[in-house]
Structure formats: C-alpha cells, structure tokens
Amino acid sequence: MKIAIGCDHGGIVLKPAILEFLDKKGISYEDLGTYTTDSVDYPVYAKKVADAVASGAFEKGILLCGTGIGMSIAANKVKGIRAAVLSDEFSAAACSAHNDANVLCLGGRVLSPEKAVKLVDLWLTTPFEGSRHVRRLGLIADMEK
C-alpha cells in the first residue's frame, strides 16, 4: 500500500506521529507538504493528495488540518475521492467498512497525536464489506457524472 499525506499549518502537529506509525508498520508513503507551521491554504494540499489518489498513483490519502473539515470539503471535489473526517473509533471503522473511504481527514486542533494514530490504524485495517455498500458507492459515483 502507498499513501499520500498532506497537511496545512493546523494539522502539522499530527504528522510526525502518523509518519512514525506508518514507518513502524512498513507502509509506504509520500509527504506532499506542508513542512512548517507557516500559514498555508489547505485546498492546495487537499488537491495534491486527492489528485494523487484519484490518479491511482496512491491507494489512499491522509489529510490533516485544524479540524479535518476543510480538507474533506476540498478533497471531495475531486472525482473518485471519498474523504471522511474522523474523530472517533466507530467512524474510523465504518468509513472503511461501509464507505470504502480512500482519504482520511483529521484535525490537529481537535485530536491528540495518539488518538490520530489510533484512527489511522483502524481506517487502514478495517476491510471494505462490499455487498450492499458497492451499490451505494455506485450511486455516489453516478452523482459525479
């Protein structure tokens, strides 16, 4: 698996813990920025990661901002992206099992690094259930046409 990761200044606080987790798990990733706490525009990084996932160059993406909300709104504008904002364990598992979310959005101002890592782990390890959810994802894909 290869993951694209991006953040703005509000989410950068979570990035070191997530990258360390991915390294420990042997999961390949590419950090698409930002790299400092200087103020940047989150849609720039959301687009970089979403385009990378939508193109097939990466299987999944992780986006980090202050709340995760702005990144998810921007990423979901890219055709084929199913970005989910997470703050709890149930949603982390459900967005994989039911929605096959291919981009995870987390907030550095609302989550601790430890909680963020736990959510990333659940998102990555919960398999998509398929079945009736495939039909629903097809309906979502139809909306993009």
C-alpha positions in Angstrom: 0.0 0.0 0.0 1.2 3.5 -0.8 -0.3 6.5 1.0 -0.1 10.2 0.0 -0.1 12.5 3.0 -0.6 16.3 3.1 -1.4 18.9 5.7 -1.7 22.6 6.4 -0.3 24.5 9.4 -3.2 23.5 11.6 -2.7 19.8 11.0 1.1 19.6 11.0 1.2 18.7 14.7 -0.3 15.3 13.9 2.1 14.5 11.0 5.2 13.3 12.9 3.2 10.7 14.9 1.4 9.4 11.8 4.6 9.1 9.8 6.3 7.3 12.6 3.3 4.9 12.8 3.4 4.3 9.0 7.2 3.7 9.2 6.8 1.2 12.0 4.1 -0.7 10.0 6.2 -0.7 6.9 3.6 1.3 4.9 5.0 3.3 2.0 4.0 7.0 1.9 4.9 10.3 0.3 4.7 13.5 2.2 3.3 16.2 -0.1 3.6 19.0 2.4 3.4 21.4 4.1 6.5 21.1 6.2 6.3 24.1 8.5 3.8 25.9 10.8 3.7 28.9 8.4 0.2 29.6 7.3 -0.8 28.0 4.0 -4.0 27.4 2.1 -5.4 23.9 2.8 -7.1 23.4 -0.6 -3.7 23.3 -2.3 -2.7 20.3 -0.2 -6.1 18.7 -0.4 -5.9 18.8 -4.2 -2.4 17.4 -4.3 -3.4 14.4 -2.2 -6.8 13.9 -3.8 -5.3 14.1 -7.3 -2.6 11.6 -6.3 -5.2 9.1 -5.1 -7.7 9.7 -7.9 -5.0 9.1 -10.5 -4.2 5.7 -9.0 -0.6 6.6 -8.1 -1.6 6.1 -4.4 -4.1 3.8 -2.9 -5.1 6.1 -0.1 -4.5 9.6 1.2 -4.3 11.3 4.6 -5.1 15.0 5.0 -4.5 17.0 8.2 -5.8 20.5 9.0 -7.2 22.2 12.1 -10.4 20.2 12.1 -10.2 17.9 9.1 -13.4 19.6 7.7 -11.8 22.0 5.3 -9.6 19.3 3.8 -12.5 16.9 3.4 -14.6 19.5 1.6 -11.8 20.3 -0.8 -10.8 16.7 -1.4 -14.3 15.6 -2.0 -14.5 17.9 -5.0 -12.1 15.6 -6.9 -13.9 12.9 -8.8 -13.4 9.5 -7.3 -12.5 10.7 -3.8 -14.4 9.6 -0.8 -12.8 11.6 2.0 -14.0 11.2 5.6 -13.5 13.4 8.6 -12.9 11.2 11.7 -12.8 11.9 15.4 -13.9 8.5 16.9 -13.2 4.8 16.5 -16.6 3.8 15.3 -16.5 6.2 12.4 -12.9 5.1 11.5 -14.0 1.5 11.1 -17.3 2.4 9.4 -15.9 4.7 6.8 -13.7 1.8 5.6 -16.2 -1.0 6.0 -19.2 0.8 4.5 -17.9 3.8 2.5 -14.5 2.5 1.3 -13.2 5.9 2.2 -9.9 6.4 0.3 -8.9 9.7 2.0 -8.8 10.2 5.8 -9.1 13.7 7.2 -8.0 14.5 10.7 -7.8 17.7 12.8 -4.7 18.8 14.7 -6.8 21.1 16.8 -9.3 18.5 17.9 -7.3 15.3 18.2 -4.1 14.3 20.1 -1.4 12.6 18.0 -2.1 9.3 19.9 -5.8 9.4 19.0 -5.0 10.3 15.4 -2.7 7.3 15.1 -5.4 5.0 16.5 -7.9 6.3 14.0 -5.4 5.8 11.1 -4.8 2.3 12.3 -8.5 1.4 12.4 -9.1 3.0 9.0 -6.2 1.1 7.4 -7.0 -2.3 9.0 -10.8 -2.4 8.6 -11.7 -4.1 5.3 -14.4 -2.9 3.0 -17.5 -5.1 3.4 -18.7 -4.9 -0.2 -22.2 -6.3 -0.6 -24.9 -3.7 -0.4 -22.3 -1.0 0.0 -21.0 -1.5 -3.5 -24.4 -0.4 -4.9 -24.3 2.7 -2.7 -20.8 3.6 -3.8 -22.1 3.2 -7.4 -24.9 5.7 -6.7 -22.3 8.2 -5.3 -20.1 7.7 -8.5 -23.2 8.3 -10.6 -23.5 11.7 -8.9 -20.1 12.7 -10.1 -21.1 12.3 -13.8 
